[in-house]
Amino acid sequence: MPVTKNKSMFYRLPLTEARNNLGKVVRRVHMNNETFILEKDGIPIAALMNIDDFEDYLDTQDLKLNKQIKQSYEEYLKGQARPVDEFMAELKGELAKSKKK
Protein backbone atom coordinates (compact mmCIF):
# COMPACT_ATOMS: atom_id res chain seq x y z
CA MET A 1 0.00 0.00 0.00
CA PRO A 2 1.45 3.41 -0.95
CA VAL A 3 2.20 6.01 1.69
CA THR A 4 2.56 9.68 0.73
CA LYS A 5 5.08 12.04 2.26
CA ASN A 6 6.42 15.30 0.83
CA LYS A 7 5.23 14.64 -2.74
CA SER A 8 6.98 11.24 -2.74
CA MET A 9 5.16 7.94 -2.88
CA PHE A 10 6.49 5.11 -0.74
CA TYR A 11 5.90 1.51 -1.75
CA ARG A 12 6.88 -1.76 -0.11
CA LEU A 13 8.24 -4.28 -2.60
CA PRO A 14 9.65 -7.80 -2.20
CA LEU A 15 13.32 -7.93 -3.17
CA THR A 16 12.71 -10.66 -5.75
CA GLU A 17 10.06 -8.57 -7.50
CA ALA A 18 12.36 -5.54 -7.46
CA ARG A 19 15.19 -7.60 -8.96
CA ASN A 20 12.94 -8.98 -11.70
CA ASN A 21 11.65 -5.49 -12.57
CA LEU A 22 14.67 -3.34 -11.73
CA GLY A 23 14.48 -1.19 -14.87
CA LYS A 24 10.81 -0.39 -14.31
CA VAL A 25 11.34 0.31 -10.62
CA VAL A 26 14.28 2.64 -11.29
CA ARG A 27 12.27 4.44 -13.97
CA ARG A 28 9.42 5.01 -11.49
CA VAL A 29 11.88 6.28 -8.89
CA HIS A 30 13.42 8.69 -11.37
CA MET A 31 10.34 9.84 -13.30
CA ASN A 32 7.65 9.78 -10.59
CA ASN A 33 9.76 10.51 -7.51
CA GLU A 34 8.60 7.26 -5.92
CA THR A 35 10.51 5.50 -3.14
CA PHE A 36 10.58 1.74 -2.70
CA ILE A 37 11.23 -0.08 0.54
CA LEU A 38 12.70 -3.42 -0.48
CA GLU A 39 11.78 -6.36 1.73
CA LYS A 40 13.13 -9.85 2.21
CA ASP A 41 10.68 -12.21 3.90
CA GLY A 42 8.56 -9.18 4.83
CA ILE A 43 11.48 -7.43 6.58
CA PRO A 44 12.64 -4.05 5.21
CA ILE A 45 16.29 -4.35 4.19
CA ALA A 46 16.95 -1.48 1.77
CA ALA A 47 15.39 1.50 0.03
CA LEU A 48 15.51 2.81 -3.50
CA MET A 49 14.97 6.55 -3.76
CA ASN A 50 15.37 9.53 -6.07
CA ILE A 51 18.88 11.02 -6.01
CA ASP A 52 17.56 14.47 -5.03
CA ASP A 53 15.86 12.97 -1.97
CA PHE A 54 19.03 11.08 -1.13
CA GLU A 55 21.15 14.24 -1.38
CA ASP A 56 18.66 16.02 0.89
CA TYR A 57 19.01 13.15 3.35
CA LEU A 58 22.81 13.44 3.25
CA ASP A 59 22.52 17.17 3.97
CA THR A 60 20.54 16.40 7.12
CA GLN A 61 23.49 14.30 8.31
CA ASP A 62 25.93 17.24 7.99
CA LEU A 63 26.31 18.65 11.51
CA LYS A 64 28.00 21.85 10.31
CA LEU A 65 25.18 22.54 7.86
CA ASN A 66 22.54 21.82 10.50
CA LYS A 67 24.25 24.29 12.85
CA GLN A 68 24.21 26.98 10.13
CA ILE A 69 20.53 26.34 9.41
CA LYS A 70 19.65 26.54 13.11
CA GLN A 71 21.63 29.77 13.52
CA SER A 72 19.97 31.32 10.46
CA TYR A 73 16.52 30.32 11.68
CA GLU A 74 17.18 31.86 15.10
CA GLU A 75 18.33 35.07 13.42
CA TYR A 76 15.16 35.06 11.33
CA LEU A 77 12.99 34.66 14.43
CA LYS A 78 14.78 37.63 16.03
CA GLY A 79 13.96 39.76 12.98
CA GLN A 80 17.54 39.86 11.79
CA ALA A 81 16.61 38.62 8.32
CA ARG A 82 16.79 40.90 5.32
CA PRO A 83 14.76 41.09 2.12
CA VAL A 84 15.71 38.55 -0.53
CA ASP A 85 16.17 41.30 -3.15
CA GLU A 86 18.84 42.92 -1.00
CA PHE A 87 20.62 39.62 -0.44
CA MET A 88 20.53 38.68 -4.13
CA ALA A 89 21.92 42.10 -5.14
CA GLU A 90 24.82 41.60 -2.73
CA LEU A 91 25.42 38.10 -4.05
CA LYS A 92 25.42 39.31 -7.67
CA GLY A 93 27.86 42.07 -6.72
CA GLU A 94 30.24 39.55 -5.15
CA LEU A 95 29.99 37.29 -8.19
CA ALA A 96 30.76 40.18 -10.52
CA LYS A 97 33.82 41.09 -8.41
CA SER A 98 35.11 37.51 -8.45
CA LYS A 99 34.75 37.30 -12.26
CA LYS A 100 36.89 40.46 -12.69
CA LYS A 101 39.79 38.91 -10.78
C-alpha positions, -999 to +999 in steps of 0.1 A: +000+000+000+015+034-010+022+060+017+026+097+007+051+120+023+064+153+008+052+146-027+070+112-027+052+079-029+065+051-007+059+015-018+069-018-001+082-043-026+096-078-022+133-079-032+127-107-058+101-086-075+124-055-075+152-076-090+129-090-117+116-055-126+147-033-117+145-012-149+108-004-143+113+003-106+143+026-113+123+044-140+094+050-115+119+063-089+134+087-114+103+098-133+077+098-106+098+105-075+086+073-059+105+055-031+106+017-027+112-001+005+127-034-005+118-064+017+131-099+022+107-122+039+086-092+048+115-074+066+126-040+052+163-044+042+169-015+018+154+015+000+155+028-035+150+065-038+154+095-061+189+110-060+176+145-050+159+130-020+190+111-011+212+142-014+187+160+009+190+131+034+228+134+033+225+172+040+205+164+071+235+143+083+259+172+080+263+186+115+280+218+103+252+225+079+225+218+105+242+243+128+242+270+101+205+263+094+197+265+131+216+298+135+200+313+105+165+303+117+172+319+151+183+351+134+152+351+113+130+347+144+148+376+160+140+398+130+175+399+118+166+386+083+168+409+053+148+411+021+157+386-005+162+413-031+188+429-010+206+396-004+205+387-041+219+421-051+248+416-027+254+381-041+254+393-077+279+421-067+302+395-051+300+373-082+308+402-105+338+411-084+351+375-085+348+373-123+369+405-127+398+389-108 
